Amino acid sequence: PSSVITSKGVGFLAAAVVLFLLARLTQVGWLYLMDAVLWGMIALAAALPWLGIAFLAAHRRVESPPSQRSSIGPAEGEPVQISVRLRNRAPWPSYVLGLSYDCPVAAPGRRLLRFFVTHVARSGQVAMVSTVEAYQRGMHHLGPVVAESSAPFGLFRRRKRLTASHPVLVYPKVHALERFSFADGLSGTPPHTRKSRTGADPVGSRQYIFGDPRRLIHWRNTAKVGRLMVKELEDPVDRTLYLVFDATRVWGEGRETTLEYGIKVVASVAHYAHRNQMPVRVLGGGLGAAEGRPARDRPWHTSVPEHRLLKELAMVALGDGLGLAETLAHVPAGASALVAVSPADRPAMQAIARTSPMLHRLTVVSLEGFGEPEPGGEDLGALRAAKIPVVRCRPGGIREALQSLETAEGVSLSAAGPPGKGPHR
């Protein structure tokens, strides 16, 4: 608890001192009477606020409104209901109280919540409920509930902290996808293989093509047919859908950043995969084996509750994990991957171009217009030249980008061939 004198109280105190001095100088009785009244008011003004809040207690609860009770928790853009129950444990009532606390869950400019309580009966309680819209995903901490009283004269103000801070986890916004052609077919199908220059399993031979490594020349078959033949290799196709994003190189401010949009894309696609029994794994922001985090080194598939993945995504902070270029190195050959990346991240774009020939399928979500340096365009052009689907996503356009993603079927990169030369450094 803390107590401070108000400007009004300073004026009363100064008037009481002046009257006392005048009374001593003049020995006028009515001056002594008025001075005694002022000092009595000052004494009451100092004692009553303390008596009004000394025995107050509060309990705060955070929950989703009844219409949202089936969800795993509050998500970005959804209402959050915060209730505060104020209890008076004193054998006397309390009057004219102010309550307040900081609410970082709400939008900037609306984060200080204030309440005015006229009366709390002795041994009674009062409930206050606020509903705010969750502004941004992440772990937020509601500030302590503080009670304040300056009744009855406003000469002294006394404050008391009634609760500790309260953590609130806001999950990322998940947009439901009706279909996702790129990922359809990854679940429920037997493993198959694809031909590759870097595979591990020899399955035959074929005629030499310019650019084939000399180490792959099949000398026995070359001698039989009289022309150069090379070993044909195969890689097993990984049926897991890999979702990759970056938390280290971020453009934008507040919730309009490449990180926030990348997480929304990943969360929405992971939700679709979970709903359709598809094995899915998320890499980036400290999630997955690529980040050296053993506790999180497991595929996020249907046997793992979806809320665990969403909780991990909700807690990703700026700077977590490795860069996207390093993360891509941990996507296995033959896998299918969706990568959310800013085209201004040139090392990441070049890593995508290098990695794409080793993947079975690849789709890129290009996060543009977040205040990043204007990209040259050659990086995206190289991906399109390789027939890699590129879906553009700009601030405020997450729904439109996901609608485009629904029809992005991807390309079998083993059939499309490797991309052309990468962009100039």
C-alpha positions in Angstrom: 0.0 0.0 0.0 1.1 3.6 -0.7 -0.4 6.9 0.3 0.2 10.3 -1.3 -1.2 13.8 -0.6 -3.1 15.4 -3.4 -2.7 19.0 -4.6 -6.0 19.7 -2.8 -4.6 18.2 0.3 -1.5 20.5 0.1 -3.8 23.5 -0.1 -5.8 22.4 3.0 -2.6 21.7 4.9 -1.2 25.1 4.0 -4.5 26.8 5.0 -4.5 25.0 8.4 -0.9 26.1 9.1 -1.7 29.8 8.1 -4.9 29.8 10.3 -2.9 28.4 13.2 -0.3 31.1 12.9 -3.0 33.8 12.6 -4.8 32.4 15.7 -1.6 32.5 17.7 -0.8 36.1 16.6 -4.4 37.5 17.1 -5.7 35.2 19.8 -9.1 35.2 18.1 -11.2 32.3 19.2 -13.1 31.7 15.9 -9.7 31.3 14.1 -8.8 28.5 16.5 -12.2 26.9 15.8 -11.8 27.0 12.0 -8.2 25.7 12.3 -9.4 22.8 14.4 -12.0 22.0 11.8 -9.4 22.0 9.0 -7.1 19.7 11.0 -10.0 17.4 11.7 -10.8 17.1 8.0 -7.1 16.4 7.3 -7.0 13.7 9.9 -10.2 12.1 8.5 -9.0 12.4 4.9 -5.8 10.6 5.8 -7.4 7.8 7.8 -10.6 7.0 5.8 -8.9 6.0 2.5 -6.7 3.6 4.4 -9.7 2.1 6.2 -11.5 1.9 2.8 -9.0 -0.3 1.0 -6.9 -2.0 3.8 -9.1 -5.1 3.9 -9.9 -5.4 0.2 -9.0 -8.5 -1.8 -9.5 -9.4 -5.4 -9.6 -12.5 -7.6 -9.1 -12.2 -11.4 -10.1 -14.8 -14.0 -9.5 -14.9 -17.7 -11.6 -17.1 -20.1 -13.2 -17.1 -23.5 -16.8 -16.0 -23.8 -19.5 -18.8 -23.8 -19.6 -18.7 -27.7 -15.8 -19.5 -27.8 -15.7 -22.2 -25.0 -15.0 -25.0 -27.4 -11.8 -23.5 -28.7 -8.4 -24.3 -27.1 -8.0 -20.8 -25.8 -8.2 -17.1 -26.9 -6.8 -16.6 -30.4 -5.8 -13.4 -32.1 -8.9 -11.4 -33.1 -11.2 -13.3 -30.7 -12.9 -11.9 -27.6 -11.3 -12.5 -24.2 -13.4 -12.1 -21.1 -11.7 -10.9 -17.9 -13.6 -10.9 -14.7 -12.5 -9.3 -11.4 -14.2 -10.1 -8.2 -13.6 -7.5 -5.4 -14.2 -8.6 -1.9 -14.4 -6.5 1.3 -13.3 -8.4 4.4 -13.8 -5.5 6.8 -16.7 -5.2 9.2 -17.5 -1.8 7.7 -18.4 -0.9 4.1 -16.1 0.8 1.6 -17.1 3.7 -0.6 -16.0 5.4 -3.8 -13.2 3.1 -5.0 -11.3 3.1 -8.3 -9.8 -0.1 -9.7 -7.4 -0.3 -12.6 -4.9 -2.7 -14.3 -2.9 -2.8 -17.5 -4.2 -5.2 -20.2 -1.6 -5.8 -22.9 -4.0 -8.4 -24.6 -6.0 -5.4 -25.9 -5.1 -3.1 -28.8 -2.6 -0.3 -28.1 -4.4 2.7 -26.7 -7.0 0.5 -24.9 -4.8 -1.3 -22.5 -5.6 0.5 -19.3 -8.8 -0.8 -17.9 -10.5 1.3 -15.2 -13.5 0.7 -13.0 -15.5 2.9 -10.5 -17.1 1.2 -7.5 -19.4 3.3 -5.5 -20.0 0.9 -2.6 -18.9 -2.5 -1.3 -21.0 -3.8 1.6 -19.2 -5.1 4.7 -18.1 -8.7 4.1 -19.6 -8.3 0.6 -18.2 -8.5 -2.9 -18.6 -6.9 -6.3 -17.9 -8.5 -9.7 -16.6 -6.6 -12.8 -16.4 -8.1 -16.3 -14.6 -6.8 -19.3 -14.5 -8.2 -22.8 -11.5 -7.2 -25.0 -10.4 -8.4 -28.4 -7.1 -10.2 -28.4 -4.8 -8.0 -30.5 -1.8 -10.1 -31.1 -0.7 -13.7 -30.4 1.9 -14.3 -27.7 2.4 -14.6 -24.0 1.0 -11.5 -22.3 0.9 -10.5 -18.6 -2.0 -8.6 -17.2 -0.8 -6.0 -14.8 -1.7 -6.2 -11.1 -5.2 -5.0 -10.1 -4.7 -1.8 -8.1 -7.4 -0.3 -5.8 -7.4 3.5 -5.1 -9.4 5.6 -2.7 -9.4 9.3 -1.9 -12.8 9.5 -0.2 -14.3 11.5 1.4 -12.5 14.8 0.8 -9.9 13.9 -1.8 -7.0 15.3 0.3 -5.1 12.0 0.4 -5.0 9.2 -2.2 -4.2 5.7 -1.1 -3.3 2.8 -3.4 -3.1 -0.9 -2.8 -2.1 -3.8 -5.1 -4.7 -6.5 -4.8 -3.4 -9.2 -7.2 -0.2 -10.2 -8.9 0.3 -10.1 -12.7 -1.7 -12.7 -14.6 -0.3 -14.6 -17.7 -2.5 -14.9 -20.7 -1.5 -16.9 -23.8 -3.1 -15.8 -27.0 -2.9 -18.3 -29.8 -2.2 -17.5 -33.4 -5.2 -16.9 -35.7 -6.1 -20.0 -37.6 -7.9 -19.6 -41.0 -9.7 -22.7 -42.1 -8.7 -24.0 -45.5 -11.3 -25.8 -47.5 -8.7 -27.7 -49.5 -5.0 -27.7 -50.1 -4.1 -29.4 -53.3 -0.4 -29.2 -52.6 -0.6 -31.4 -49.6 -3.5 -33.7 -50.6 -2.3 -37.2 -51.2 0.5 -37.1 -48.6 -1.5 -39.1 -46.2 -2.8 -42.6 -46.7 -0.6 -43.4 -49.6 2.2 -46.0 -49.7 5.7 -44.6 -49.7 7.1 -44.1 -53.2 10.4 -43.0 -54.7 11.6 -40.4 -57.1 14.6 -40.4 -59.4 17.5 -38.2 -58.3 21.2 -37.6 -59.0 21.8 -37.6 -55.2 19.8 -40.6 -54.2 21.1 -43.5 -52.2 19.5 -46.5 -53.9 20.7 -47.7 -57.4 17.7 -49.0 -59.4 19.2 -49.3 -62.9 21.0 -47.3 -65.6 20.1 -44.8 -68.3 21.9 -43.0 -71.1 24.4 -40.3 -70.0 23.0 -36.7 -70.1 25.3 -33.7 -70.1 25.9 -32.6 -66.5 25.7 -36.1 -64.9 28.5 -36.6 -62.4 31.3 -38.9 -63.7 31.2 -40.9 -60.5 27.8 -42.2 -61.6 29.0 -43.7 -64.9 28.0 -47.3 -65.1 31.1 -48.8 -66.8 29.8 -52.3 -67.2 26.7 -51.2 -69.1 28.6 -48.7 -71.0 30.9 -51.5 -72.4 27.8 -53.6 -73.2 25.8 -51.0 -75.2 28.7 -49.0 -76.6 27.7 -45.6 -75.3 28.0 -43.8 -72.0 25.5 -45.0 -69.3 25.0 -43.7 -65.8 23.5 -45.3 -62.7 20.0 -44.3 -62.0 19.3 -43.6 -58.3 16.2 -43.1 -56.3 15.3 -41.2 -53.1 12.3 -42.3 -51.0 9.7 -39.5 -50.8 9.0 -38.3 -47.3 5.2 -38.1 -46.8 5.6 -35.5 -44.1 4.6 -32.0 -45.0 7.3 -29.6 -43.7 6.3 -26.0 -42.9 9.1 -23.6 -42.6 9.2 -20.0 -41.4 11.7 -17.5 -40.0 11.8 -15.5 -36.8 15.3 -14.0 -37.2 15.0 -11.6 -40.1 11.7 -9.8 -39.7 10.2 -6.7 -41.3 7.2 -4.7 -40.2 5.8 -3.4 -36.9 3.3 -4.7 -34.3 1.3 -7.5 -35.6 1.8 -6.5 -39.2 5.2 -8.2 -39.6 6.6 -11.0 -41.7 6.9 -13.2 -38.6 3.2 -12.8 -37.6 2.0 -13.5 -41.1 4.4 -16.5 -41.5 3.0 -18.0 -38.2 -0.6 -17.5 -39.4 0.2 -19.3 -42.7 2.0 -22.2 -40.9 -0.8 -22.5 -38.2 -3.6 -22.5 -40.9 -1.8 -25.2 -43.1 -1.0 -27.3 -40.0 -4.6 -27.1 -38.9 -5.7 -28.4 -42.4 -3.1 -31.2 -42.2 -4.1 -32.2 -38.8 -7.8 -32.3 -39.8 -7.0 -34.5 -42.8 -4.7 -37.0 -41.1 -1.5 -35.7 -42.7 1.9 -35.9 -41.0 3.2 -32.4 -40.6 6.3 -30.9 -39.1 7.1 -27.3 -38.4 10.6 -25.8 -38.5 11.6 -22.3 -37.5 11.3 -20.0 -34.5 12.9 -22.6 -32.2 10.6 -25.5 -33.2 12.0 -28.8 -34.6 15.3 -30.5 -34.7 16.8 -27.9 -37.0 16.9 -25.5 -34.0 18.8 -27.8 -31.7 15.8 -28.1 -29.3 15.6 -31.8 -28.3 12.4 -31.3 -26.3 10.6 -30.2 -29.5 12.3 -32.7 -31.8 9.2 -34.6 -32.9 6.8 -34.6 -35.8 3.6 -32.7 -35.2 1.1 -35.2 -36.6 -2.4 -36.4 -35.7 -1.3 -38.3 -32.7 -0.1 -35.1 -31.0 -2.8 -32.6 -29.9 -3.0 -29.7 -32.2 -3.0 -27.2 -29.3 0.6 -28.2 -28.4 1.8 -27.0 -31.8 -0.4 -23.8 -31.6 1.0 -23.2 -28.1 4.6 -23.5 -29.4 3.7 -21.1 -32.3 2.1 -18.6 -29.8 5.3 -18.4 -27.8 7.7 -17.8 -30.7 9.5 -14.5 -30.1 11.5 -12.3 -32.5 15.0 -13.7 -32.9 14.1 -17.3 -31.9 15.8 -20.2 -33.7 18.0 -20.2 -36.8 17.8 -18.3 -40.0 15.7 -19.7 -42.7 18.6 -20.6 -44.9 20.1 -22.8 -42.1 16.7 -24.3 -41.3 16.1 -25.4 -44.9 19.3 -27.6 -44.6 17.3 -29.8 -42.2 14.5 -30.5 -44.6 15.2 -34.1 -45.9 15.6 -34.9 -49.5 12.4 -36.1 -51.2 10.2 -34.1 -48.8 7.3 -31.7 -49.6 7.7 -28.3 -48.1 5.9 -25.0 -47.8 8.1 -22.0 -47.0 6.9 -18.6 -45.8 9.7 -16.1 -46.6 10.3 -12.5 -47.3 11.8 -11.9 -50.8 14.1 -9.3 -49.1 15.8 -12.2 -47.3 18.2 -12.9 -50.2 20.2 -15.7 -48.4 16.9 -17.5 -47.7 15.8 -17.1 -51.3 19.0 -18.4 -52.6 18.9 -21.3 -50.2 15.4 -22.2 -51.5 16.7 -22.2 -55.1 19.5 -24.5 -54.0 17.3 -26.8 -52.0 14.4 -27.2 -54.4 16.0 -29.8 -56.7 16.3 -32.1 -53.7 12.6 -31.8 -52.7 9.6 -33.7 -54.1 7.3 -30.7 -53.9 7.7 -27.0 -52.9 5.4 -24.0 -52.5 6.7 -20.6 -51.5 4.6 -17.9 -49.7 6.2 -14.6 -50.5 5.6 -12.1 -47.6 5.8 -8.7 -49.3 5.1 -5.0 -48.4 6.1 -5.0 -44.8 8.6 -2.1 -45.1 11.4 -4.3 -46.3 13.9 -3.1 -48.9 12.4 -3.5 -52.4 13.6 -6.9 -53.8 15.2 -7.0 -57.2 12.7 -9.6 -58.4 15.4 -12.0 -59.8 15.0 -14.3 -56.9 11.3 -14.8 -57.3 11.9 -15.0 -61.1 14.3 -17.9 -60.6 11.7 -19.8 -58.6 9.0 -19.2 -61.2 11.3 -20.3 -63.9 11.7 -23.6 -62.0 7.8 -23.8 -62.0 7.7 -23.5 -58.2 4.4 -22.0 -57.1 4.8 -18.6 -55.4 1.8 -17.2 -53.5 2.1 -13.5 -52.6 0.9 -12.3 -49.2 0.8 -8.6 -48.3 -0.3 -6.8 -45.1 -4.1 -7.3 -44.6 -4.2 -9.9 -47.3 -3.8 -13.2 -45.3 -7.2 -14.4 -46.3 -6.6 -13.8 -50.0 -3.2 -15.4 -49.8 -4.6 -18.6 -48.2 -7.4 -18.7 -50.8 -4.7 -18.7 -53.5 -2.8 -21.3 -51.5 -5.9 -23.6 -51.6 -5.5 -24.1 -55.3 -1.7 -24.1 -55.5 -1.0 -27.7 -56.4 2.7 -27.6 -56.4 5.0 -29.3 -59.0 6.9 -32.5 -58.8 10.3 -31.0 -58.9 12.0 -34.2 -59.9 10.0 -33.9 -63.1 10.4 -30.2 -63.5 14.1 -30.3 -63.2 16.4 -28.0 -61.2 16.0 -24.3 -61.4 18.1 -22.1 -63.5 21.1 -20.3 -62.2 20.6 -18.6 -58.9 20.5 -14.8 -58.5 23.7 -12.8 -58.5 25.1 -12.0 -55.2 
